[in-house]
Amino acid sequence: MKKIKYTIASLAIAGSFLFAGQGVAQAALYPVQKTNGAGLDIRKTPTINGVRTEVNIPDGKKLWLYCYVKGESYKGSTIWNYVDDNGYGGEFDYGYAPDYFIKTGTSNPVVDYCSF
């Protein structure tokens, strides 16, 4: 049993050194912020007037961020994250949300650029 524990720990440490400098960004949960009670809408396109796939997601609700694209400028940022609503409203909806409304801790992208 000890040998297995050491092997797993060794692999984890080696992996962290191998990937530390590569900037690999994986999907992660981030909370909605700054909607002042209006709620965040997810859109089919990275535009303010895009068709909505989900509406009124409240502050604090966590979304999965997968990747980002450059879209229509909103509050000075052109970063739009491709997200899913983590089951808000009873089903999973996917689309784009302005980075401005997602608390990532930075004004820079936290996930890789979308390749689709």
Secondary structure by P-SEA (a helix, b strand, c coil): caaaaaaaaaaaaaaaaaccccccccbbbbbbccccccbbbbbcccccccccccccccccbbbbbcccccccccccccccccccccccccbbbbbbbbcccccccccccccccccc
